[in-house]
Amino acid sequence: MIDGTIILLRPKLTFKTFFTLPVGTLIQLFTGGKVSHVGIYLDKSVAEMTFHNNFSITTREERFKQLLKLSNSQDIFIMTPYIALTESQLNKLRSFNKTQKNAIYGIGSAMFTVADRIPLLNKINWGRKRIACSIYVCSALQAIGIIKPEIDPFKINPNELVSLLKRSGFYGQEEKIIIN
């Protein structure tokens, strides 16, 4: 896995996942897509916004151990950059991550990206204090010049982020990985 790889989680939609992965299942159902969570691989670690930890950077080994426990409930995919990030991009990403240390996770942020498209709901100010995983990843990729600055990260859910990355020409297709 190379720096800048995007990690994607897809809950397997079953009765059991409503109990083992309630947040991921809600995001998946509310956004109407397959992906419920995204993170970025950098410096042998996974940087992400999570329901339990807010912004966190966890070693790859530790994070994959956590994911292995839930492997019956979700699939793990990655999207690898076609070209390795430059040293300048890596440094900008590290700097961006330092600014996220006090960021607070908000499940509503991911789901309300959909609500913004509903005429009666798009007038409501949902707030931008809490951020979801897709907002973090989109903002991080804007900081290093992969995603255009005119894209509003607060209007991007995990599935839309995957589509955006595929269209960017910078990332390859999703590839399923097996953790053992």
C-alpha positions in Angstrom: 0.0 0.0 0.0 1.4 3.4 -0.9 0.9 6.8 0.7 -2.3 8.5 -0.4 -4.1 5.2 -0.9 -7.8 5.6 0.0 -9.3 3.0 2.2 -13.1 2.2 1.7 -15.4 0.2 4.0 -18.6 -1.3 2.6 -21.0 -2.9 5.1 -22.7 -6.1 4.0 -26.3 -5.1 4.3 -27.8 -7.8 6.6 -29.9 -7.8 9.7 -26.8 -8.4 11.7 -25.0 -5.3 10.4 -27.6 -3.1 11.9 -26.2 -4.2 15.3 -22.5 -4.7 14.5 -22.0 -1.6 12.3 -25.0 0.7 13.1 -23.3 3.9 12.0 -21.9 2.5 8.8 -25.3 0.9 7.9 -27.1 4.1 8.5 -24.7 6.1 6.3 -25.0 3.4 3.6 -28.8 3.4 3.7 -29.2 7.1 3.9 -26.7 7.9 1.1 -28.0 5.1 -1.1 -24.5 3.8 -1.9 -22.2 0.9 -1.0 -19.4 2.8 0.8 -19.9 3.9 4.4 -16.4 5.0 5.4 -13.2 6.4 3.9 -9.7 7.0 5.2 -6.3 7.8 3.9 -3.1 5.7 4.2 -0.1 7.8 5.1 3.2 7.0 6.8 2.2 3.4 7.5 -0.9 4.6 9.3 -4.6 5.2 8.5 -5.8 8.8 9.0 -9.6 9.1 9.4 -12.6 10.5 11.1 -14.4 7.8 13.1 -17.5 7.6 15.3 -15.6 6.4 18.3 -12.3 8.4 18.0 -13.1 11.6 16.1 -9.9 12.4 14.1 -7.4 9.6 14.6 -4.2 8.3 13.1 -3.8 4.6 13.7 -1.0 2.3 12.6 -2.0 0.2 9.6 -1.5 -3.0 11.6 -3.7 -1.8 14.5 -6.4 -0.5 12.3 -6.5 -3.7 10.2 -6.7 -5.8 13.4 -9.8 -3.7 14.3 -11.3 -4.2 10.8 -10.5 -8.0 10.9 -12.9 -8.3 13.9 -15.7 -7.0 11.7 -14.7 -8.8 8.5 -18.0 -10.8 8.5 -19.9 -7.6 8.5 -18.1 -5.5 5.9 -15.7 -5.6 2.9 -12.6 -3.5 2.7 -11.5 -1.9 -0.6 -8.7 0.4 -1.5 -8.2 3.0 -4.3 -4.5 3.4 -5.2 -3.1 6.6 -6.8 -1.8 5.9 -10.3 1.2 8.1 -9.5 2.9 8.3 -6.1 2.3 11.5 -4.2 5.2 14.0 -4.4 7.1 14.9 -1.3 5.5 18.3 -1.4 2.0 16.7 -1.4 3.0 14.3 1.4 4.2 17.2 3.5 1.0 19.2 2.9 -1.1 16.2 3.8 0.9 15.8 7.1 0.4 19.5 7.8 -3.3 19.2 7.1 -3.6 16.3 9.5 -2.0 18.3 12.2 -4.9 20.9 11.8 -7.4 18.1 12.3 -6.3 17.0 15.8 -9.3 18.5 17.5 -11.9 17.7 14.8 -15.1 16.2 16.0 -16.9 13.5 14.1 -20.5 14.0 13.0 -22.6 11.2 11.5 -25.2 13.8 10.4 -22.6 15.4 8.2 -22.4 12.3 5.9 -26.2 11.9 5.8 -27.1 15.5 5.4 -25.1 15.7 2.2 -28.2 13.9 0.8 -30.7 16.2 2.7 -29.1 19.2 1.0 -30.6 18.0 -2.3 -34.2 17.8 -0.9 -35.9 21.2 -1.6 -37.5 21.6 1.8 -34.4 20.5 3.7 -31.7 22.4 1.7 -32.6 25.7 3.4 -31.6 24.4 6.8 -28.1 25.2 8.1 -26.9 21.9 9.3 -23.7 23.4 10.7 -20.1 22.7 9.8 -18.6 22.1 13.2 -18.7 18.3 13.0 -17.2 16.5 10.1 -17.6 13.0 8.7 -14.9 10.8 7.1 -15.7 11.9 3.5 -15.4 15.6 4.5 -12.0 14.9 6.0 -10.7 13.0 3.0 -12.1 15.4 0.5 -10.6 18.4 2.4 -7.3 16.6 2.7 -7.2 15.9 -1.0 -8.1 19.5 -1.7 -5.1 20.6 0.4 -2.7 18.6 -1.8 -4.3 19.7 -5.1 -6.1 16.4 -6.2 -9.6 17.7 -5.7 -10.6 21.1 -7.1 -11.1 23.8 -4.5 -14.6 24.7 -5.8 -15.9 21.3 -4.6 -17.7 21.7 -1.2 -16.5 18.9 1.0 -19.6 19.3 3.2 -21.7 18.2 0.2 -19.8 15.1 -0.5 -20.7 11.7 1.1 -18.4 8.6 0.9 -20.0 7.3 -2.3 -19.8 10.6 -4.1 -16.2 10.9 -3.0 -15.4 7.6 -4.6 -17.1 8.7 -7.9 -15.2 12.0 -7.7 -11.8 10.2 -7.3 -12.6 7.9 -10.2 -13.3 10.9 -12.4 -10.2 12.7 -11.2 -7.9 10.5 -13.2 -5.6 10.3 -10.2 -7.0 7.2 -8.7 -7.5 3.7 -10.0 -10.6 1.5 -9.6 -11.7 0.0 -6.3 -9.8 -3.1 -5.3 -11.0 -5.5 -2.7 -8.5 -6.5 -0.1 -8.5 -9.5 2.3 -7.1 -9.1 5.8 -5.8 -12.2 7.6 
